[in-house]
């Protein structure tokens, strides 16, 4: 007997998820609770187990497809004695959070549906699945726009939030201007045919590798593009003297507390963000609602590179924690990230983000804001440099800090003043120690 397994409800408000990886092949025998596939939403990444025992006869979606809740994902030819009860809720095992995002990954394009080099997708037919992120669908519903009648200008005909907004206001997307025809060449004497170009010699390195952008990598791609398209980024860079912090760090190590520079930066940022003149920086912006929410507590997202991609776990209430507590929480967070076991609660709620490239940090870079936040601080490598102090040239440990702000919310002089306040705290550790409760 054929059993059609439908994607279960995997969280409140979740209407679809991206099938990121198949764990069984067609023809494979499965038992109850055998892992079938991995699915990623904006709330969780989960492994979906089999509710029945039997053989997989057909997989109805491919890796990278966006699957609506309730859609048939695969068909199982049941073995005798299988349970008749179908699952009613999400699986409990192996759930881990995906980074909070304003946009979902889009379904992959079908080669048969999207002609090559087509700049603007045609309007979707009723029987076709519209290629659009869940956030775009939600915006269309809220504006009363029929998304099947919107021409998509995104990759492979994907409907973007900008397309929906234009459809709502009645502004059509600009079509590419036709290329002017080249004038007919004047008559000329026939030319001798050019000698054929010899083919390039093979390099011996093998074929190129084509890799799909799936799961977390595609979600990161969508989030970064959304941030760059909507926030008016400006970046302010300052050089900071870490010599005094370096001495203090060595003293703490001798006393039994091994730490990096990051907890000191976190405390300096938390102290500065609590000042009244910088409350707009410790905030979330919602342009659709027209609001700016100034956060009472300082909850710092720490951008962390993992094998799966960039995650931003959150350290809550940094303003009220001691240096020793921050050292312990950062160590535990790093271990969990490497083990792909960060809890759901640790990946949301940040009010300001710090990103660090450590020893590979180069001189400076332009970090991209982690929306709905309005600023992000980038840390780079610390190295010894000659510096003029008084009338003498001395060797000091220096680092460039680059902080990006959303210029729609943060004026240039406010952003510069914030970075200077953080620098002053780091260059005078006594000011930090006064707040290390």
N, C-alpha and C positions, 0 to 999 in steps of 0.2 A: 504494500500500500504506500502510495506516494504522500509524503508529508511536506507541505510548503512552509518553510521557516521564515517568518517575517521579522524585520528589525524591531525589537521591543522598545518600549518607552525607556530611555536611558537618562532621564533627568527632567525636572520640571522646566517647562519652556523650551525644551529641545525638540525640534521638528525634523531634523535630519542630521546625519553624521557622515564623515568621509571614511570610506573603507580603505584603510591604509595598508593592510597586509592580509593575504589569505594564509591560513595555517593548515589547510587541508586541500587536497587535489580532488578533481572529479574522479569517481571510482574508488575513493578511499573509504575504508570501513571506519565508522566512528561509534563510540560508546556514549552513554549519557555523560555530560560534563566534559567531553573532549573539546578542547579549544578549537573553534572554527575559524575566527577571523578577528582582526583588531579594528576598532572603529574610533575615530577621533571627533569630538565635538568641541565647542568653545568652553565646555565645563569639565569634561573628563576624557581620558583616553582609557578604553576598556577592552578587555579580551572577552568575546562573546562565546559561551560554551554551547554545546549541542544539548537540546532538550530531549532528543530521542536517540535510540540505537538503530543503526542501519548503515546504508551505503550512500555516499554523496553522488547523486545522479546528475545534477546540473548546478553550476554557479551562475547566477543571473547578473552579477555585477563584476567589474574589474577593479583592480587596485587603483585608487585615485578617484573612483566614482563617488559622488555624493548620493547617499541612499536616504530617501524619506522614511521616517518612522512608519511602520506598517507595511512597507514594501517587501515583497518576497525576495530574500537574499539568496537562498539556495533551496534545492529540493532534495529530500532524503527518502530513499526507498527503505521503509521501516523493516527491521527484523522482527520476527515473532517475539511477543512478550514485551514490546516497548511500551513505555508509559504513555497513556492517552492524554495526559494533561499538558497543555502548552504553557510556556512561561508567560507570566502576566506582568513582570517587572524586570528591571535591569539586573544583570548578573552582579554578584557581590564581589567576585574575585578580581584581582589584578587591576583595580581601578586606580588611576593616578591622574592628577590634574594636568590640564594643558594650560599654558599661559593665558591670562585673561586677554580677550581680544575684542575689538570693535567690529571685526569682519571675519567671516569664515573663509576657508579655502574653497575655491570654485571647483566644480566637477571638470574632469578632463575633457578636452575637445574630441569629438568623434571625427576621424578623418573623412568619413562619408558625408558628414553633415556640414563641415566647414571647408569650403574651397580654399585652395592655397592662395595666399597673398590677397585675400578679400579684406579690405579695410574696414567695412562696416557690415555687421551681420544683418540679414533680413529679419523682418518681424517674425516671431515664432508662431508656428501653427498651433492649434489647440492640442494636437496630439503629441507635440514635442515637449521635451523638458527644457525649460528656460535655464540658461547657464547664468546663475546669479548667486552671490553669497547670501547666507541667511539674513545678515544685517541689511542688505539691499532689499530683500523681500519684505522685511519688517517695515522699512522705510516706505516701500510702495504701498503696503497695506494701510499705514498710518496716513498717507497722503491721498488714498483712494485712487491710486494709479494702477491700471491693468498692466502688469509687468509683461504679459504675453504680447502686448502691443508696443513695447519699447524696443527701439533698435539699439543693440549693444555695441559699444565702441571699445570695450576692453579686449584683453587677449582672447583670441579664438571666438569673438562675438559675445563675450561675457558682458552682461548688463551691470553697470557700475552705479554707485549712489548718485554720481553726477548725471548719468543718463536719466535716472528716475526724477531727479530734481528738475532737469530740463523739460521732461515730459509733463510734470506737474505745472510748470510755469508757462508751458506752451512754446518753449524755445527749442527748435530743432537742432540736433547735433550737426555741426559743420561737416559737410562732405568734402572729401579731398578735391581740390581744384583739378580740372582736367589738364593734362599735360598738353601744351601747345604743339601742334604738328610742326615738324621740322620743314623748312622751305626746301623745295625741290632743288637738287644740286644742278649747277650749270653743266652743260655738255662739255665733256673733256675727252681727251684722247685716251683710248684704252690703255690700261696699265698692265704690266706683266704680273701674273699672280705671285703673291708672296710665298716664300719658301715655307713649308709646314713647320710648325714649332714642335721640336722633339718632346715627347712625353717626359714628365718629371720622373726621375729615378725613385723607386720605392725606398722609404727610409729604413725599413726593417723593424719598425717599432710596433707593428700590429695595427689593428683597426681602431678608429675612434670609439670611445665609450659614450653612449647616450644614456643618461640617467633621468628618470622622472622626478619631478618635484612633488613629493607626497608628504602628507601628514604634517608634522611640526615644521618642516622646512618650508612648505608652501604657506602655512599659516603665518610664519615669521615674515615671509616675503610680502604677503598681503598687508600685514600690520605696518611694516616699514614703509611700503608705498603709500598707504593711507596717511601715515603721519607726515611724510614729506609733502603730500598733495594738499593737506589741510592746514597744518601748523606753519606759521611764518617763522622759520628758524633763523636765529642769529646766534653766533658763538663768540664768547669772550674768553681770551686766553691770558693766563698770568703765570709767572714763574714763582715757585714757592721754595723757601729754604727749609729743608727737613733736617738740618744738622742737629738741632736741639731735640727733636723727636727721636732721631736715631740714637742719641746718647741715652735718652730716657728708655727707649725700647731695650737697649743692652742692659741697663740697670734692672729692668723688670725681669729680663731673662735670667740674670744672675740670682734674682730673688725667687725664681721658680715659675714665672709667668711668661711663657713663650708666646709672642704675638707678632703679627705683621703690622704694617703701617695702616691698614684699612680701618681697624677700630678707632684709631685716633682721628682719621678723617670723618668717620661716621659721627663721632661726638662733636667735632667742630661744625659739621653741617647741621646737626640737630640744634646746637646752641644758637647758631645764626638764624635758622628758620623760625625759632621761637620769638625773635625780635619783631616788634610790631611793624616795622617798615618792610619786612620781608614775608608777611603773612600771605600775600598774593602768590608767592612762589611755592608755598606748601599747600597746594590746592589742586582741585579737579575742575576742568572746564567742560561744559556741555553746550555746544553751540546750537544744537537743534532746540534745546529748551531755553537757551539764552541765559544760562546761569554760570556763576563761578562759586564753587564751594570751598571756602577756606577751612582747612582741616585743623582741628584742635591738637591732635597728637602727631608726632613725627614718626612715620612708618617708612623705613627705607628699603626700596627694592635694590637687590644686589645682582646685577647682570652676571650670570654664571655660564661659562661655556661647558657643555656636556657632549657626549658622543651623539646624542639625539638632536642637538642644536642648542640655541641660546635660550636659557630659562631665566626668569627673574623672581627668585624666592624673596620673601619679605621678612625683615626683622621688625617686629612691632615695638612701639613705645621706646624708641632709641633714646629719647630725651630723658627718660627716667631710669636708665640702666647703667650699671657700672661698667668700667672697662673690662673687668674680669668676666662679667656676664656676657658681654658682647663677644669676647674671644671664644668662650665656650659655645655660644649659639652659632657663630660662624663656622667653627670646626664641625659641629654636628650637621649643619646645613650642607657643607661641602661633601661630607661623607654620604649623605642621603642623595645628593645630586649625582655623584659618581655611580651610586648603586641604582639610579633611576627609581628612587623610592621617596621622593619628596611628597609630603602629605598635601591634600587638596588645600587646606587652610593656609598653607605657607606660600601660595602662588597668587594671592590677590590681596588688595587693600593697601598697596603702597601709595605714598603721597609724593615721593621724590625718589629718583633712581640714581645710583652710582654705578658706573661701569669702569673696569680697569683691565688694561692689557698687560699689566705687570712688567716684567723685564723686556717684553717684546713691544712695549708701548710707544716706541718711536719718540718723536718730538712732541707732536700733539695731533689731534684729529677732531672731527666734527661729529659728536655723538648725536643720534636721532632720538627725539623725545619719545618716551614711553607713554603714549596717550591713555587715559585722559589727563595725565599730569601735564605740567606746563614748563618743566625744566629737567635737565639731566646733567650730571657732573662726570666728566671723563678724567681718569687718572692715568698717568704715563710713567715711564721708567725714571727712577731716581739714579742720578750719577754724579760723580764728583766733578766740579767745574771750578775754574779760577774766577774769583769774585773780588771786586774792590770793596774793602771794608775800611772806612776812614781813608787813610793814605796808603794802605798796604794791600797787596794782592794776596789773598788767602784761598785755600781750597775748602769748598763747602759742598754739602750734598743738596742738590737742587732737583726740582721736578716741575714740568709744565702741567698745569691743570686747565682743561678746556670745559667750559660750561655752556650748553645750548639752552636757549630760552624761546618760548613762544612769544614772538614780538606783538601778537594781537593782545596779549595780556600783560607782559612784562616790558616796561620801557627800558631803553638801553642803559640809562644811568642807574636804574635800580638793579639790573643784572650785574653791572660792573661793581656796584657797592657790595652786593652779596658775595661775590667772589673775593673781594678785598677783605671782607669780614672773616671769611673762612681762612684766608691766608694769614691774617693777623693772629687768629687763634692757634694755628698750627706752628707759627714761628715763635709763640710764647706759651710753652706747655703749662706754665703756672696758671694761665687762664683756663685751660682745659681741666687741670687738676681740681680747680675750684668747683667744677660741675660733675666730677666723676663720683657720683653718689654710690 
